[in-house]
């Protein structure tokens, strides 16, 4: 069996020919000469001797994720024969929490409005793009490849040219430490190594002889160590987690918001990545196990809140079963901001019918108008916004 220390990154000295950025005299003195870049090991064929208690906790967490996924079949009353789309709610929440780790925040209201392609702040648009990239990865979970990872990155960073959307980085990046890599907290590998390392990572992800959450944790840590993109590495790395869970058959209908669990202790998460790079994968496996339990517990509260909201709405709305207004209720759980045009397209009804549905929900105090005038009016379901923001508050995230 391979030794754990085979996971340790190596190092190589590299010449620095980067731009002459403004810096202090101390920084300039430290930035002279060569810097050290990491050389992550190939992991495709490595074996992993994980202590029994760590492996058992990871297996328990995986069972809890799968149980939560199954619970959703009966989580809410059915509307028109279809399960209310909780997968989209949890996907959006995970995307917001995932982006928060990198300092990109957006409240539930701003994010819901951004999903309408209406006027929204930059942070909300970035989180909405993160939703698109995660959906892309989940859609491609059965065809996990470097190309599918690039497609997720393209969806995430599509309007940010500096990030080279859908392309591996062609320059050196580093984490922390100032304007050059000489004093960085961590320096990922030279760009010339990235393509081969990504192919190795994908081969590792396709293995079937490693317990799922252990494999997911190691793959995520290896991805963050490679840091294959100019920007968006954290968000795509967490997207990979959900693609792997789907591929393994652990989740079927939703994304369990694992990174919302990671948010409860980001310092421990980053320390675990450091331990992985030093050759010890146990800390990152432990962090993923804890994050999974935290995410499922929080997710159950969100599901309960949404169930109560849905039940109350059904009592408030006098419309008959099958009406446009009734059909809109379950959709509002996943998309709590709408326009008449949006309702018209989603329900496949005429503009007058869509307007009547909105009016009925306003009269029942389920929807509230948030924009004025007759053009580009939008409405929100305040109770759903509150439930999502409460979820975020429980993770420690601030929108």
Secondary structure, DSSP 8 states (H G I E B T S, - for coil): ---GGGGS-EEEEE----------HHHHHHTSS-EEEEE----TT------HHHHHHHHHHHHHHHHHHHHGGGSS--BTTB---HHHHHHHHHHHHHHHTTT----HHHHHHHTTTSS--HHHHHHHHHHHHHHHHHHTGGG-SHHHHHHHHHHHSTT-GGG-TTS---S---BSSSSSGGG-SB----HHHHHHHHHHHHHHHT-SSS-HHHHHHHHHHHHHHH--SSS-HHHHHHHHHHHHHHHTTS-SS----HHHHHGGGHHHHHHHHHHHHTT--HHHHHHHHHHHHHHHHHHHHHHHHHHHHHHHHHHH--S-TTSHHHHHHHHHHH--EE-HHHHHHHHT--HHHHHHHHHHHHHTTS-EE-S-SSSS--EE-HHHHHHHHHHHHHHT---
